[in-house]
Amino acid sequence: MEENDIQRKSSVYDEDDEDEDEDEDDDDDDDDDDYDYDYDDDDDDDDDDDEVDDDDDDDDDDDEPRKIDKKIRGKSRGVRLDRLITSANGQLHVDFSSGKPKGPNAEMFSTEIGIVVRSHAPLNVEKLDDIPEEQT
């Protein structure tokens, strides 16, 4: 049965190839009919050029670039700390002794404080005490 299927498929492809050859021959004949061989009248040529230009303007509308939505990367600062705080119901346990944070979360705490200060504190002050009460 496989041989019969192969023969059927090849016969279908052969017929398609013949149809394409006939179509190409027909296209060649049509090309001769499209041309105007009247070279004596130059004014008609100028009018034809204007018509071609008008057709080109219509094509420009189709060639407008499509709008592409860029993939925007999410925030990357403090993501690990945000997960830790969320899992601990909004709390971060940090031990303080002698004015410095200690413990397993001390490094994350100082990182989070730095992120918050950089994102919210104005850059035109020398000390945090110089910030007006309205902005805090």
N, C-alpha and C positions, 0 to 999 in steps of 0.2 A: 504493500500500500504506500510505502514511503516514496517509492520511485514514481508512482502515479501523481502523488502530491507535488513532487519536484518538477515533473513535466508540466503540470498545470500551472505552477507558479512561473516557470520559465516562459510559457506561452503567453501568459498575461504580460510579462515584462517586454516580450518581443512586440506585442501589439501596441503597448504604450510608446515604445521607441519609434515605431512607424508613424504614430500619430504626431509625435513631436517633430519628426522630420517634415511631415506635410505642413504643419503649422509654420515652421521656419520658412518654407518655400512661399507660403501665402504672405508672410510678413514682408518678404523681399518685394513682392509685386505691389503691395500697398505703399511701400516707401516711394516708389516711382510716381504714384498718383498724388502724393502729398506735396511735391515740389512744383512751384510755378516757374516755368522756363521763359517768361517774358522779361527779357533784359533791356528792352527799349525804354520802358517807362520807369525812371528813377524815383518818381514821387511815390509810387506804390510801395517801394522798398522801405521808404522812411515811415510810412504809415504802419507797415508790418512790424517795424522795430518798436514803435510806440505800443502796439498791442502786446508784444512780447514782454515789454517792461511792466505793463499792467499786470500780466500774469505772474511775474516774479514777485510783485508786491503781495499777492494773495498767498504765495508760498511762504513768505516770511512769517505770516501769522501761525502757520503750522510748525515752524521751526523754533518757536519760543522754548527756552529751556524750562524743563520741569522743575518744580520746587522739590528740593530734597530735604527731608527731615534728618538732621544730624542726630546721632546718638550722643546724648550728653552724659558725661560721666558724673556719678554722684559724688557726694563729699567723701573725702578720704582721711581727713584729720579727725582723730579721736573716735573712730568707728569702734575699735576694740573696747575702749573705755565706755562708750555709750551702751554697748551690749552688756558689759559688766554692771553698770548702774541700773539698767532696765531689769536685769535678772535679779538684782538685790532690792527691788521695789523702790528705786530712786535714791538709794543710800550707798555711800562709799565709805567704808570703815578705814580711818587713817589714825594712827597713834602719833601724838605729838609729845616730844620730850626735848627740852632745851631749845625750843623754838623751831625745830626742824621736823618734817614728817618722817616717820619710820614705819617699817612694816612692809608686807608684800605689795600693797597698793600705793606706796609712797611715790614711786616714779610716775605711775599713771595719774596720780593726783596733781603733781607738779606740771605734768604735760597738759592736763585739762585746764588748769589755772592759766597757763601760758596762752592756750588757744582762746580762752574767754577774754583775757585781757587784750590780746592783739586784735580780736575782732570787734570789741566794743569800746575800748579806751581811745580817746583822741590822741593824735600824735604830736600835737602842738603844745603839750604841757610837760614840765620837768618832773613834777611829783603828782601823785594821785590826789593829794590834798588840794591842788590847784583847780580841780574839776568842779564846776558849779554844781549845787545840789539838784538843779533842774535836770541835768544830764545823767545823774546817777540813778 
